[in-house]
Amino acid sequence: VANIAISIDQSGSVSDQELNAFFNELNKLSDLATFTVIPFDTRVAEDKVYTWKKGEKRKWERVMYGGTCFNAPTDYVNKNNFDGMIVLTDMEAPKPKPSKCQRMWMTTPHFANHPYFNPRPEQMIVVK
């Protein structure tokens, strides 16, 4: 079983509507797998990291409001030996350092069309 990290951008630039859309996607993902949720802004809220169990449904929640630094969740994931990482974000920060595991980006249509950086060769998924 893969150990997957879901890093959720909780920065002030991510709207409550976008967070809700991200959590809706995670509720669908939980039908298929268990994963670790990692809230972040310029740092990871390590006291708020949790395991989302397969089959579990959750409501969206905001736990941070700061700026954005993608190096914070990348460092956390690299340090904790995850097999893969999905970053749910508005893409509004500089490109981070490389990840030791495969990293994928999930964002809204607007930010997919206007990203702050080009995530290639990493994949980007658009949620509606």
DSSP file with accessible surface (Angstrom, degrees, kcal/mol):
  #  RESIDUE AA STRUCTURE BP1 BP2  ACC     N-H-->O    O-->H-N    N-H-->O    O-->H-N    TCO  KAPPA ALPHA  PHI   PSI    X-CA   Y-CA   Z-CA
    1    1 A V              0   0  191      0, 0.0     2,-0.1     0, 0.0    32,-0.0   0.000 360.0 360.0 360.0 130.0    0.0    0.0    0.0
    2    2 A A        -     0   0   55      1,-0.1     2,-0.9    81,-0.0    32,-0.2  -0.417 360.0-134.4 -72.9 143.9    1.4    3.4   -1.0
    3    3 A N        -     0   0   66     -2,-0.1    80,-2.8    78,-0.1    81,-1.1  -0.850  33.2-170.8 -99.1  98.3    2.0    6.0    1.7
    4    4 A I  E     -a   84   0A  46     -2,-0.9    32,-2.6    30,-0.4     2,-0.5  -0.791  13.9-152.3-103.1 133.2    0.5    9.1    0.1
    5    5 A A  E     -ab  85  36A   0     79,-2.7    81,-2.6    -2,-0.4     2,-0.6  -0.868   2.5-162.7-101.1 131.9    0.9   12.7    1.4
    6    6 A I  E     -ab  86  37A   1     30,-3.4    32,-3.2    -2,-0.5     2,-0.6  -0.940   9.4-163.4-113.2 105.2   -1.8   15.2    0.6
    7    7 A S  E     -ab  87  38A   0     79,-2.7    81,-3.0    -2,-0.6     2,-0.6  -0.824   4.7-159.2 -93.8 118.1   -0.4   18.7    1.2
    8    8 A I  E     -ab  88  39A   1     30,-1.7    32,-2.2    -2,-0.6     2,-0.5  -0.887  14.9-133.2-105.8 118.3   -3.2   21.3    1.5
    9    9 A D  E     + b   0  40A   0     79,-3.0    32,-0.2    -2,-0.6    59,-0.1  -0.540  27.0 175.6 -67.7 114.7   -2.3   24.9    0.9
   10   10 A Q        +     0   0    3     30,-3.8    31,-0.2    -2,-0.5    54,-0.2   0.107  30.1 136.0-107.5  17.9   -3.9   26.8    3.8
   11   11 A S  S >  S-     0   0    1     29,-0.3     3,-1.6    54,-0.2    56,-0.2  -0.190  70.8-106.1 -66.1 162.5   -2.4   30.2    2.9
   12   12 A G  T 3  S+     0   0   47     54,-2.9    55,-0.1    53,-0.5    -1,-0.1   0.728 116.3  64.5 -62.6 -22.1   -4.6   33.4    2.9
   13   13 A S  T 3  S+     0   0   63     53,-0.4     2,-0.6    79,-0.1    -1,-0.3   0.677  83.4  86.1 -77.9 -14.7   -4.7   33.5   -0.9
   14   14 A V  S <  S-     0   0    0     -3,-1.6     2,-0.0     4,-0.0    75,-0.0  -0.772  80.5-136.9 -86.5 118.9   -6.6   30.2   -1.0
   15   15 A S     >  -     0   0   48     -2,-0.6     4,-2.5     1,-0.1     5,-0.2  -0.284  17.5-114.8 -73.7 161.5  -10.3   31.0   -0.7
   16   16 A D  H  > S+     0   0   79      1,-0.2     4,-2.5     2,-0.2     5,-0.2   0.876 119.1  56.2 -61.7 -35.7  -12.7   29.1    1.5
   17   17 A Q  H  > S+     0   0  160      2,-0.2     4,-2.2     1,-0.2    -1,-0.2   0.908 107.8  47.5 -63.3 -41.9  -14.5   28.1   -1.8
   18   18 A E  H  > S+     0   0   29      2,-0.2     4,-2.6     1,-0.2    -2,-0.2   0.924 110.9  50.9 -66.3 -42.3  -11.3   26.6   -3.1
   19   19 A L  H  X S+     0   0    0     -4,-2.5     4,-2.6     1,-0.2    -2,-0.2   0.918 109.4  51.5 -60.0 -42.0  -10.6   24.8    0.2
   20   20 A N  H  X S+     0   0   62     -4,-2.5     4,-2.3     1,-0.2    -1,-0.2   0.926 109.6  49.4 -60.0 -43.9  -14.1   23.3    0.0
   21   21 A A  H  X S+     0   0   17     -4,-2.2     4,-1.9     1,-0.2    -2,-0.2   0.909 110.5  51.0 -62.9 -41.0  -13.5   22.1   -3.6
   22   22 A F  H  X S+     0   0    0     -4,-2.6     4,-2.1     1,-0.2    -2,-0.2   0.933 110.5  48.1 -61.7 -45.7  -10.2   20.5   -2.5
   23   23 A F  H  X S+     0   0    4     -4,-2.6     4,-2.3     1,-0.2    -1,-0.2   0.866 106.7  57.3 -66.1 -32.9  -11.9   18.7    0.4
   24   24 A N  H  X S+     0   0   79     -4,-2.3     4,-1.4     1,-0.2    -1,-0.2   0.918 107.9  47.7 -61.0 -41.3  -14.7   17.5   -1.9
   25   25 A E  H  X S+     0   0   52     -4,-1.9     4,-2.3     1,-0.2    -2,-0.2   0.893 110.3  51.9 -65.4 -38.9  -12.0   15.9   -4.1
   26   26 A L  H  X S+     0   0    4     -4,-2.1     4,-2.4     1,-0.2    -2,-0.2   0.860 103.5  57.4 -68.1 -33.5  -10.4   14.3   -1.0
   27   27 A N  H  < S+     0   0   26     -4,-2.3     4,-0.4     2,-0.2    -1,-0.2   0.891 109.6  46.2 -61.9 -35.9  -13.8   12.9    0.0
   28   28 A K  H >< S+     0   0  121     -4,-1.4     3,-1.4     1,-0.2     4,-0.4   0.912 110.9  51.9 -70.2 -42.7  -13.8   11.1   -3.4
   29   29 A L  H >X S+     0   0   50     -4,-2.3     3,-2.2     1,-0.3     4,-1.7   0.869  99.2  64.6 -61.7 -34.5  -10.2   10.0   -3.0
   30   30 A S  T 3< S+     0   0    0     -4,-2.4    25,-3.6     1,-0.3    -1,-0.3   0.679  88.5  68.7 -67.6 -13.6  -11.0    8.5    0.4
   31   31 A D  T <4 S+     0   0   92     -3,-1.4    -1,-0.3    -4,-0.4    -2,-0.2   0.759 113.2  30.4 -67.7 -22.9  -13.4    6.0   -1.4
   32   32 A L  T <4 S+     0   0  130     -3,-2.2     2,-0.3    -4,-0.4    -2,-0.2   0.693 125.1   4.2-107.4 -28.6  -10.2    4.5   -2.8
   33   33 A A     <  -     0   0   37     -4,-1.7     2,-0.4    20,-0.1    22,-0.2  -0.985  58.0-112.4-156.5 163.5   -7.4    5.0   -0.3
   34   34 A T        +     0   0   59     -2,-0.3   -30,-0.4   -32,-0.2     2,-0.3  -0.818  43.4 170.3 -96.9 142.8   -6.1    6.1    3.1
   35   35 A F  E     - C   0  52A   4     17,-2.0    17,-3.3    -2,-0.4     2,-0.5  -0.959  34.7-108.7-150.2 166.0   -3.7    9.1    3.0
   36   36 A T  E     -bC   5  51A  18    -32,-2.6   -30,-3.4    -2,-0.3     2,-0.5  -0.874  26.7-145.5-102.7 128.2   -2.0   11.6    5.3
   37   37 A V  E     -bC   6  50A   1     13,-3.2    13,-1.6    -2,-0.5   -30,-0.2  -0.824  13.8-171.9 -96.8 128.6   -3.2   15.2    5.2
   38   38 A I  E     -b    7   0A   0    -32,-3.2   -30,-1.7    -2,-0.5     2,-0.2  -0.894   7.7-158.1-124.5  96.9   -0.5   17.9    5.7
   39   39 A P  E     +b    8   0A   6      0, 0.0     6,-2.2     0, 0.0     2,-0.3  -0.557  24.8 163.4 -74.5 141.2   -1.8   21.5    6.1
   40   40 A F  E     +bD   9  44A   0    -32,-2.2   -30,-3.8     4,-0.2   -29,-0.3  -0.982  30.0 162.1-151.5 159.6    0.7   24.2    5.3
   41   41 A D  S    S-     0   0   13      2,-2.0    28,-2.1    -2,-0.3    31,-0.2  -0.058  95.4 -22.9-134.5 -98.3    1.3   27.8    4.5
   42   42 A T  S    S+     0   0   81     26,-0.3     2,-0.3    -2,-0.1    26,-0.1   0.556 143.4  22.8 -89.3  -7.2    4.9   29.0    5.0
   43   43 A R  S    S-     0   0  141     29,-0.1    -2,-2.0    28,-0.0     2,-0.4  -0.944  90.5-100.2-145.5 164.5    5.3   26.1    7.4
   44   44 A V  B     -D   40   0A  15     -2,-0.3     2,-1.7    -4,-0.2    -4,-0.2  -0.770  26.7-133.9 -88.1 132.8    3.7   22.7    8.0
   45   45 A A    >   -     0   0    3     -6,-2.2     3,-2.4    -2,-0.4     4,-0.4  -0.655  28.8-178.1 -82.6  81.4    1.2   22.7   10.9
   46   46 A E  G >  S+     0   0  111     -2,-1.7     3,-0.9     1,-0.3    -1,-0.2   0.811  77.2  58.3 -59.0 -29.6    2.7   19.5   12.3
   47   47 A D  G 3  S+     0   0  130      1,-0.2    -1,-0.3    -3,-0.2    -2,-0.1   0.600 107.3  49.6 -75.0  -8.1    0.2   19.4   15.2
   48   48 A K  G <  S+     0   0   96     -3,-2.4    -1,-0.2    -9,-0.1    -2,-0.2   0.368  80.4 116.1-110.1   1.4   -2.6   19.4   12.5
   49   49 A V    <   +     0   0   33     -3,-0.9     2,-0.3    -4,-0.4   -11,-0.2  -0.517  42.8 166.4 -69.8 135.9   -1.3   16.5   10.3
   50   50 A Y  E     -C   37   0A  42    -13,-1.6   -13,-3.2    -2,-0.2     2,-0.5  -0.976  39.6-108.1-148.8 164.0   -3.7   13.6   10.3
   51   51 A T  E     -C   36   0A  66     -2,-0.3     2,-0.7   -15,-0.2   -15,-0.2  -0.838  23.9-152.9 -95.3 125.9   -4.5   10.3    8.6
   52   52 A W  E     -C   35   0A   0    -17,-3.3   -17,-2.0    -2,-0.5     2,-0.1  -0.892  23.1-140.1 -98.8 110.2   -7.7   10.3    6.5
   53   53 A K    >   -     0   0  122     -2,-0.7     3,-2.2   -19,-0.2   -19,-0.1  -0.397  23.5 -91.9 -77.4 148.1   -8.9    6.8    6.5
   54   54 A K  T 3  S+     0   0  134      1,-0.3   -23,-0.2    -2,-0.1   -20,-0.1  -0.299 113.5  18.2 -54.7 133.1  -10.4    5.0    3.5
   55   55 A G  T 3  S+     0   0   51    -25,-3.6    -1,-0.3     1,-0.3     2,-0.2   0.276  95.3 127.5  86.9 -10.6  -14.2    5.4    3.5
   56   56 A E    <   -     0   0   69     -3,-2.2     2,-0.4   -26,-0.2    -1,-0.3  -0.558  45.7-152.8 -81.4 142.3  -14.1    8.4    5.9
   57   57 A K        -     0   0  114     -2,-0.2     2,-0.3    -3,-0.1    -4,-0.1  -0.932  15.7-177.5-114.3 141.3  -15.9   11.6    5.0
   58   58 A R        -     0   0   79     -2,-0.4     2,-0.2   -35,-0.2   -31,-0.1  -0.966  24.5-124.4-137.3 153.5  -14.8   15.0    6.3
   59   59 A K        -     0   0  191     -2,-0.3   -39,-0.0     1,-0.1     2,-0.0  -0.636  43.3 -97.1 -88.7 154.2  -15.9   18.6    6.1
   60   60 A W        -     0   0   87     -2,-0.2     2,-0.3   -40,-0.0    -1,-0.1  -0.333  44.3-175.7 -69.2 151.7  -13.4   21.2    5.0
   61   61 A E        -     0   0   91    -42,-0.1     2,-0.5    -3,-0.1    -3,-0.0  -0.989  21.0-142.9-150.0 143.3  -11.5   23.2    7.6
   62   62 A R        +     0   0   34     -2,-0.3     3,-0.1     1,-0.1   -52,-0.0  -0.927  23.9 164.6-103.7 130.3   -9.0   26.0    7.5
   63   63 A V        +     0   0   38     -2,-0.5     2,-0.3     1,-0.2    -1,-0.1   0.409  63.8  37.0-122.7  -3.5   -6.3   25.9   10.1
   64   64 A M        -     0   0   10    -54,-0.2    -1,-0.2   -24,-0.1   -24,-0.1  -0.967  44.2-177.4-146.0 161.3   -3.8   28.5    8.8
   65   65 A Y        +     0   0  159     -2,-0.3   -53,-0.5    -3,-0.1   -54,-0.2   0.206  48.0 110.9-143.6  13.8   -3.9   31.9    7.0
   66   66 A G  S    S-     0   0   33    -55,-0.2   -54,-2.9     1,-0.1   -53,-0.4   0.283  71.5 -68.4 -79.1-154.6   -0.3   32.9    6.3
   67   67 A G        -     0   0   40    -56,-0.2     2,-0.4   -55,-0.1   -57,-0.1   0.128  55.9 -96.5 -79.1-158.9    1.8   33.2    3.1
   68   68 A T        +     0   0   28     24,-0.1     2,-0.3   -26,-0.1   -26,-0.3  -0.993  38.2 164.0-134.0 131.7    2.8   30.3    0.8
   69   69 A C    >   -     0   0   42    -28,-2.1     3,-0.9    -2,-0.4   -28,-0.1  -0.898  17.0-166.3-143.2 112.7    6.1   28.3    0.7
   70   70 A F  T 3> S+     0   0    4     24,-0.5     4,-1.5    -2,-0.3     5,-0.1   0.623  84.6  72.1 -74.4 -12.6    6.0   24.9   -1.2
   71   71 A N  H 3> S+     0   0   54      2,-0.2     4,-3.1     1,-0.2     5,-0.2   0.838  88.0  65.0 -68.1 -30.3    9.4   24.0    0.3
   72   72 A A  H <> S+     0   0   18     -3,-0.9     4,-2.1   -31,-0.2    -2,-0.2   0.966 108.2  35.3 -60.6 -54.4    7.7   23.5    3.7
   73   73 A P  H  > S+     0   0    0      0, 0.0     4,-2.8     0, 0.0     5,-0.2   0.874 116.6  56.3 -69.8 -30.2    5.5   20.5    2.7
   74   74 A T  H  X S+     0   0    0     -4,-1.5     4,-2.9     2,-0.2    26,-0.2   0.943 108.6  46.6 -63.7 -45.0    8.3   19.2    0.4
   75   75 A D  H  X S+     0   0   69     -4,-3.1     4,-2.5     2,-0.2    -1,-0.2   0.922 113.2  50.0 -60.2 -43.8   10.7   19.1    3.3
   76   76 A Y  H  X S+     0   0   31     -4,-2.1     4,-1.6    -5,-0.2    -2,-0.2   0.938 113.8  44.4 -61.7 -46.4    8.1   17.4    5.5
   77   77 A V  H  <>S+     0   0    1     -4,-2.8     5,-1.3     1,-0.2     4,-0.4   0.924 113.7  50.1 -66.2 -43.6    7.4   14.8    2.9
   78   78 A N  H ><5S+     0   0   20     -4,-2.9     3,-0.8    -5,-0.2    -1,-0.2   0.905 112.0  48.7 -60.5 -40.5   11.0   14.2    2.1
   79   79 A K  H 3<5S+     0   0  127     -4,-2.5    -1,-0.2     1,-0.2    -2,-0.2   0.797 112.8  47.5 -69.8 -29.1   11.8   13.8    5.8
   80   80 A N  T 3<5S-     0   0   66     -4,-1.6    -1,-0.2    -5,-0.2    -2,-0.2   0.233 105.6-121.6-105.5  14.3    9.0   11.3    6.4
   81   81 A N  T < 5 +     0   0  128     -3,-0.8    -3,-0.2    -4,-0.4     2,-0.1   0.868  41.9 176.6  54.8  51.1    9.6    9.0    3.5
   82   82 A F      < -     0   0   21     -5,-1.3   -78,-0.2     1,-0.1    -1,-0.1  -0.476  31.9-137.8 -78.7 157.7    6.2    9.2    1.6
   83   83 A D  S    S-     0   0   95    -80,-2.8    19,-0.8     1,-0.3     2,-0.3   0.670  81.6  -0.1 -88.2 -21.9    5.8    7.3   -1.7
   84   84 A G  E     -ae   4 102A   8    -81,-1.1   -79,-2.7    17,-0.2     2,-0.4  -0.979  61.3-147.7-163.8 159.7    3.9   10.2   -3.4
   85   85 A M  E     -ae   5 103A   4     17,-2.4    19,-2.5    -2,-0.3     2,-0.5  -0.998   3.8-168.0-141.0 131.0    2.7   13.7   -2.8
   86   86 A I  E     -ae   6 104A  25    -81,-2.6   -79,-2.7    -2,-0.4     2,-0.6  -0.989  13.1-156.1-116.3 127.1   -0.3   15.7   -4.1
   87   87 A V  E     -ae   7 105A   1     17,-2.9    19,-3.1    -2,-0.5     2,-0.6  -0.914   0.3-159.1-106.6 117.8   -0.3   19.4   -3.4
   88   88 A L  E     +ae   8 106A   0    -81,-3.0   -79,-3.0    -2,-0.6     2,-0.3  -0.877  41.2 128.7 -96.0 117.0   -3.7   21.1   -3.4
   89   89 A T  S    S-     0   0    0     17,-2.6    19,-0.3    -2,-0.6    22,-0.1  -0.965  72.2-113.2-159.9 168.6   -3.0   24.8   -4.0
   90   90 A D        -     0   0    2     -2,-0.3    26,-0.1    17,-0.1    17,-0.1   0.311  55.9-123.6 -94.3   5.4   -3.7   28.0   -5.9
   91   91 A M        +     0   0    0     15,-0.2    25,-1.4     1,-0.2     2,-1.1   0.685  64.1 143.1  65.8  21.1   -0.1   27.8   -7.3
   92   92 A E        +     0   0   75     23,-0.1    -1,-0.2    24,-0.1   -24,-0.1  -0.383  45.8  63.1 -97.9  59.8    0.7   31.2   -5.9
   93   93 A A  S    S-     0   0    4     -2,-1.1    23,-0.1   -26,-0.1   -24,-0.1  -0.964  91.8 -73.8-164.5 163.8    4.3   30.8   -4.8
   94   94 A P        -     0   0   84      0, 0.0   -24,-0.5     0, 0.0    23,-0.1  -0.227  62.5 -84.7 -63.0 155.7    7.7   30.1   -6.4
   95   95 A K        -     0   0   97     21,-0.1   -24,-0.1     1,-0.1     2,-0.0  -0.337  52.8-128.7 -59.4 135.0    8.5   26.6   -7.6
   96   96 A P        -     0   0   12      0, 0.0     3,-0.1     0, 0.0    -1,-0.1  -0.267  26.3 -82.5 -83.0 174.3    9.8   24.5   -4.7
   97   97 A K        -     0   0   88      1,-0.2   -23,-0.0    -2,-0.0   -22,-0.0  -0.178  66.8 -73.9 -63.7 164.1   12.9   22.3   -4.4
   98   98 A P        -     0   0  107      0, 0.0     2,-0.3     0, 0.0    -1,-0.2  -0.258  45.1-129.7 -63.0 150.5   12.7   18.8   -5.8
   99   99 A S        -     0   0   23      2,-0.2     4,-0.1    -3,-0.1   -24,-0.1  -0.794   5.3-138.7 -98.9 144.5   10.7   16.1   -4.0
  100  100 A K  S    S+     0   0  168     -2,-0.3     2,-0.2   -26,-0.2    -1,-0.1   0.706  91.7  43.9 -72.9 -22.1   12.3   12.7   -3.3
  101  101 A C  S    S-     0   0   21      1,-0.1   -17,-0.2    -3,-0.0    -2,-0.2  -0.727 110.6 -72.5-115.6 170.8    9.0   11.1   -4.3
  102  102 A Q  E     -e   84   0A 152    -19,-0.8   -17,-2.4    -2,-0.2     2,-0.4  -0.420  51.9-159.6 -64.0 133.0    6.6   11.7   -7.2
  103  103 A R  E     -e   85   0A   7    -19,-0.2    20,-0.6    -4,-0.1     2,-0.3  -0.950  10.6-175.1-120.8 139.0    4.8   15.1   -6.7
  104  104 A M  E     -ef  86 123A  51    -19,-2.5   -17,-2.9    -2,-0.4     2,-0.4  -0.955  15.5-138.3-131.0 149.9    1.5   16.1   -8.4
  105  105 A W  E     -ef  87 124A   0     18,-2.7    20,-3.1    -2,-0.3     2,-0.4  -0.881  11.5-167.7-112.4 139.6   -0.3   19.5   -8.3
  106  106 A M  E     +ef  88 125A  20    -19,-3.1   -17,-2.6    -2,-0.4     2,-0.3  -0.997  23.8 145.6-127.2 128.0   -4.0   20.0   -7.9
  107  107 A T  E     - f   0 126A   0     18,-2.4    20,-2.8    -2,-0.4   -17,-0.1  -0.882  46.1 -83.8-149.3 179.0   -5.6   23.4   -8.5
  108  108 A T     >  -     0   0   18    -19,-0.3     4,-2.2    -2,-0.3     5,-0.2  -0.428  46.2-102.5 -86.9 165.2   -8.7   25.2   -9.9
  109  109 A P  H  > S+     0   0   53      0, 0.0     4,-1.8     0, 0.0     5,-0.2   0.895 119.4  53.6 -55.9 -42.8   -9.2   26.1  -13.6
  110  110 A H  H  > S+     0   0  105      1,-0.2     4,-0.9     2,-0.2     3,-0.1   0.940 113.2  41.2 -58.6 -48.7   -8.2   29.7  -13.1
  111  111 A F  H  4 S+     0   0   27      1,-0.2    -1,-0.2     2,-0.2   -21,-0.0   0.779 109.1  59.4 -75.5 -24.1   -4.9   28.9  -11.4
  112  112 A A  H  < S+     0   0   21     -4,-2.2    -1,-0.2     1,-0.2    -2,-0.2   0.881 111.6  42.2 -66.4 -35.2   -4.2   26.1  -13.9
  113  113 A N  H  < S+     0   0  124     -4,-1.8    -2,-0.2     1,-0.2    -1,-0.2   0.641 127.0  32.6 -83.2 -16.7   -4.4   28.7  -16.7
  114  114 A H  S  < S+     0   0  111     -4,-0.9    -1,-0.2    -5,-0.2    -2,-0.2  -0.352  80.4 168.4-135.2  54.3   -2.4   31.3  -14.7
  115  115 A P        -     0   0   47      0, 0.0   -23,-0.1     0, 0.0   -24,-0.1  -0.357  40.1-133.2 -72.1 151.0    0.1   29.5  -12.5
  116  116 A Y  S    S+     0   0  143    -25,-1.4     2,-0.3   -26,-0.1   -21,-0.1   0.786  92.3  12.0 -69.0 -29.3    2.9   31.3  -10.8
  117  117 A F  S    S-     0   0   22    -26,-0.3    -1,-0.1   -23,-0.1   -24,-0.0  -0.957  83.3-106.1-143.8 161.7    5.3   28.7  -12.1
  118  118 A N        -     0   0  107     -2,-0.3     4,-0.1     1,-0.1   -23,-0.0  -0.821  24.7-161.0 -90.4 116.0    5.3   25.9  -14.6
  119  119 A P    >   +     0   0    4      0, 0.0     3,-2.2     0, 0.0    -1,-0.1   0.559  35.1 165.6 -77.5  -5.0    5.3   22.6  -12.6
  120  120 A R  T 3   +     0   0  136      1,-0.4     3,-0.1     4,-0.0    -2,-0.1  -0.221  57.4  29.9 -55.7 140.2    6.5   20.5  -15.6
  121  121 A P  T 3  S+     0   0  116      0, 0.0    -1,-0.4     0, 0.0     2,-0.1  -0.988 112.6  79.1 -88.2   6.2    7.6   17.7  -15.7
  122  122 A E  S <  S-     0   0   36     -3,-2.2   -18,-0.2    -4,-0.1     2,-0.1  -0.372  87.4-106.7 -73.3 154.1    5.3   17.1  -12.7
  123  123 A Q  E     -f  104   0A 106    -20,-0.6   -18,-2.7    -3,-0.1     2,-0.4  -0.467  24.9-154.9 -82.6 151.3    1.6   16.6  -13.4
  124  124 A M  E     -f  105   0A  40    -20,-0.2     2,-0.4    -2,-0.1   -18,-0.2  -0.997   4.5-163.6-126.9 132.0   -1.2   19.1  -12.7
  125  125 A I  E     -f  106   0A  67    -20,-3.1   -18,-2.4    -2,-0.4     2,-0.5  -0.927  11.9-142.6-112.8 139.9   -4.8   18.1  -12.1
  126  126 A V  E     -f  107   0A  66     -2,-0.4     2,-0.3   -20,-0.2   -18,-0.2  -0.891  12.7-163.5-106.3 128.7   -7.7   20.7  -12.4
  127  127 A V              0   0    3    -20,-2.8  -105,-0.1    -2,-0.5  -106,-0.1  -0.813 360.0 360.0-106.9 150.4  -10.6   20.5  -10.0
  128  128 A K              0   0  206     -2,-0.3   -20,-0.0   -20,-0.2     0, 0.0  -0.716 360.0 360.0-112.5 360.0  -13.9   22.3  -10.6
